[in-house]
């Protein structure tokens, strides 16, 4: 499914794939097509994509405290609370869920943005983990042609990484039954092998996904 969205480069507009967004005015815009490819052994849940304006980054990032709402995305794949939080902080948001993609599958979306003043941010739950997610922070957009970037994984650490199936949604578990973590966002390069989740079946490398962003029209 392809979704076309437009962004004003001086506002923050967040969206879940599947909804149109506010029109952009007064800026030189490129039309982009983005393709997220799952290269892990994990299902990648619905994506929350955020276009941020230069000088106005998100209120969280690697090494910083994860808001509870990011934890909800990373633990349960529910993007709506994070979208609502960003709306309260002045970000324009729309929210709608979409099913996960699996190994080798892609998620395609289209949008308009100003490549000079805008950056791309993306967050998706890694389905069979305590609180890990694939994420991009402040990815620059190409002015021409296309760019493919490796998308790393992060751990929101809102839950202790015990890798127990009864604590992970993918296996029918309840994240609330797991011990709370530090909530400091760190890199995540695969399962640790400490619980009953099969590392050989479900782990990933440094980059569980790739994202290709292509300029369709200028």
C-alpha positions as CSV (number, residue, x, y, z in Angstrom):
1,X,0.0,0.0,0.0
2,X,1.3,3.4,-0.9
3,X,0.4,6.5,1.0
4,X,1.1,10.0,-0.2
5,X,1.6,12.7,2.4
6,X,2.7,16.4,2.3
7,X,4.7,18.2,4.9
8,X,5.3,21.9,5.8
9,X,9.1,22.1,6.5
10,X,8.5,24.6,9.3
11,X,6.2,22.4,11.2
12,X,6.6,19.0,12.7
13,X,4.1,16.6,11.1
14,X,3.9,13.0,12.4
15,X,2.0,10.3,10.7
16,X,1.3,6.6,10.7
17,X,1.2,5.0,7.2
18,X,-2.3,5.2,5.8
19,X,-3.4,8.8,6.3
20,X,-3.0,12.0,4.4
21,X,-1.5,15.0,6.1
22,X,-1.6,18.8,6.1
23,X,-0.7,20.5,2.9
24,X,2.6,22.3,2.6
25,X,2.9,25.9,1.3
26,X,5.6,28.3,0.3
27,X,8.6,26.0,0.0
28,X,10.5,24.1,-2.7
29,X,9.3,20.6,-2.2
30,X,10.4,17.2,-3.5
31,X,8.1,14.3,-3.9
32,X,9.6,11.2,-2.3
33,X,9.0,7.5,-2.3
34,X,10.4,5.6,0.7
35,X,10.8,1.8,1.0
36,X,11.4,0.1,4.3
37,X,12.7,-3.4,3.9
38,X,12.8,-5.9,6.8
39,X,16.2,-7.6,6.7
40,X,16.0,-9.2,10.1
41,X,14.4,-12.3,11.4
42,X,11.9,-10.2,13.3
43,X,8.5,-8.9,12.3
44,X,8.6,-5.1,12.1
45,X,5.4,-3.5,13.4
46,X,3.6,-0.4,12.1
47,X,5.8,2.6,11.5
48,X,5.6,6.0,13.1
49,X,7.3,8.5,10.7
50,X,8.1,12.0,11.7
51,X,9.4,14.8,9.4
52,X,11.2,17.4,11.6
53,X,12.2,20.9,10.6
54,X,15.8,22.1,10.9
55,X,16.6,23.3,14.4
56,X,13.6,21.5,15.9
57,X,14.6,17.9,16.7
58,X,12.5,15.4,18.5
59,X,12.5,15.7,22.3
60,X,14.3,12.3,22.8
61,X,17.2,10.4,21.2
62,X,20.0,7.9,21.8
63,X,21.5,8.2,25.3
64,X,18.4,10.1,26.5
65,X,15.4,9.0,28.6
66,X,12.7,7.3,26.5
67,X,9.3,8.7,27.1
68,X,6.7,6.2,28.3
69,X,4.9,6.5,25.0
70,X,8.0,5.4,23.1
71,X,8.1,2.4,25.4
72,X,4.5,1.6,24.4
73,X,5.6,1.6,20.8
74,X,8.6,-0.6,21.5
75,X,6.8,-3.0,23.8
76,X,3.4,-3.3,22.0
77,X,3.7,-1.8,18.6
78,X,1.1,0.8,19.5
79,X,2.2,4.1,17.9
80,X,-0.8,6.2,18.9
81,X,0.4,7.3,22.4
82,X,3.7,8.6,21.0
83,X,1.8,10.5,18.3
84,X,-0.4,12.0,20.9
85,X,2.5,13.0,23.1
86,X,4.2,14.8,20.2
87,X,0.9,16.6,19.4
88,X,0.8,17.9,23.0
89,X,4.3,19.3,22.4
90,X,3.3,21.2,19.3
91,X,3.8,18.5,16.6
92,X,0.9,18.0,14.2
93,X,-0.1,14.4,14.3
94,X,-2.3,11.8,12.6
95,X,-2.5,8.2,13.7
96,X,-3.6,4.9,12.1
97,X,-2.3,1.4,12.5
98,X,-1.0,-1.0,9.9
99,X,0.1,-4.6,10.0
100,X,3.7,-5.8,10.4
101,X,6.1,-6.7,7.7
102,X,8.3,-9.8,7.8
103,X,11.7,-10.8,6.5
104,X,12.2,-9.6,3.0
105,X,8.9,-7.7,2.9
106,X,8.6,-4.0,2.3
107,X,6.6,-1.1,3.4
108,X,6.2,1.8,0.9
109,X,5.1,5.3,1.5
110,X,5.3,8.6,-0.3
111,X,5.6,12.2,0.9
112,X,6.5,15.7,-0.1
113,X,9.1,17.6,1.9
114,X,11.7,20.4,1.7
115,X,15.1,18.6,1.4
116,X,17.0,21.7,2.6
117,X,15.2,22.1,5.9
118,X,13.6,18.7,6.7
119,X,14.8,15.4,8.2
120,X,13.2,12.0,8.4
121,X,12.6,10.1,11.6
122,X,11.2,6.6,11.8
123,X,10.2,4.2,14.6
124,X,8.9,0.6,14.4
125,X,8.7,-2.0,17.1
126,X,10.9,-5.1,16.6
127,X,8.1,-7.6,17.3
128,X,9.6,-10.3,19.4
129,X,11.6,-8.3,21.9
130,X,11.1,-6.7,25.3
131,X,11.4,-3.1,24.2
132,X,13.5,-2.8,21.1
133,X,12.7,-0.9,17.9
134,X,14.1,0.0,14.6
135,X,14.8,3.7,14.4
136,X,16.1,6.6,12.4
137,X,16.9,10.0,14.0
138,X,17.3,13.1,11.8
139,X,18.0,11.4,8.5
140,X,18.7,13.9,5.8
141,X,16.7,13.7,2.6
142,X,18.3,13.5,-0.8
143,X,17.9,16.6,-3.1
144,X,18.2,14.4,-6.2
145,X,18.4,10.7,-7.0
146,X,18.0,8.3,-4.1
147,X,19.8,7.1,-1.0
148,X,19.7,3.8,0.8
149,X,20.5,3.8,4.5
150,X,20.9,0.9,7.0
151,X,18.3,1.3,9.8
152,X,19.7,0.4,13.2
153,X,17.9,-1.0,16.2
154,X,17.6,0.6,19.6
155,X,16.4,-0.5,23.0
156,X,14.0,1.8,24.8
157,X,14.9,-0.1,27.9
158,X,11.5,0.6,29.4
159,X,11.5,-3.1,30.4
160,X,14.4,-5.2,31.5
161,X,15.8,-7.3,28.6
162,X,15.0,-10.7,30.0
163,X,13.9,-12.2,26.7
164,X,11.1,-14.2,28.3
165,X,8.3,-15.2,26.0
166,X,5.7,-14.6,28.7
167,X,6.9,-10.9,28.8
168,X,6.8,-10.4,25.0
169,X,3.7,-9.6,22.9
170,X,4.9,-11.6,19.9
171,X,4.5,-14.8,22.0
172,X,1.3,-13.8,23.7
173,X,3.1,-12.4,26.7
174,X,2.3,-9.3,28.8
175,X,5.1,-6.6,28.9
176,X,3.5,-5.2,32.1
177,X,4.6,-8.4,33.9
178,X,8.3,-7.7,33.2
179,X,10.5,-5.6,35.5
180,X,10.8,-1.9,34.5
181,X,14.1,-0.9,33.0
182,X,16.3,2.2,33.0
183,X,14.4,3.8,30.1
184,X,17.7,5.1,28.6
185,X,17.7,4.6,24.9
186,X,20.7,2.5,23.8
187,X,21.7,0.6,20.6
188,X,20.5,-2.9,20.2
189,X,22.4,-5.4,18.1
190,X,20.5,-8.6,18.5
191,X,19.2,-10.9,21.2
192,X,21.4,-11.6,24.2
193,X,20.3,-15.2,24.6
194,X,19.4,-14.8,28.2
195,X,15.8,-16.1,28.1
196,X,13.6,-18.7,26.4
197,X,13.3,-16.8,23.1
198,X,15.4,-18.7,20.5
199,X,18.3,-16.4,19.6
200,X,19.1,-18.4,16.4
201,X,15.6,-18.0,15.2
202,X,14.8,-14.4,16.2
203,X,18.0,-12.4,16.5
204,X,19.3,-9.8,14.1
205,X,22.6,-8.0,13.3
206,X,23.5,-4.4,13.6
207,X,20.9,-3.3,11.0
208,X,17.6,-5.1,11.0
209,X,16.2,-3.0,8.1
210,X,17.1,-0.7,5.2
211,X,15.3,2.4,4.0
212,X,15.6,3.7,0.5
213,X,14.4,7.2,-0.1
214,X,14.0,8.2,-3.7
215,X,13.2,11.6,-5.3
216,X,10.2,11.0,-7.6
217,X,9.7,14.5,-8.8
218,X,11.2,17.9,-7.9
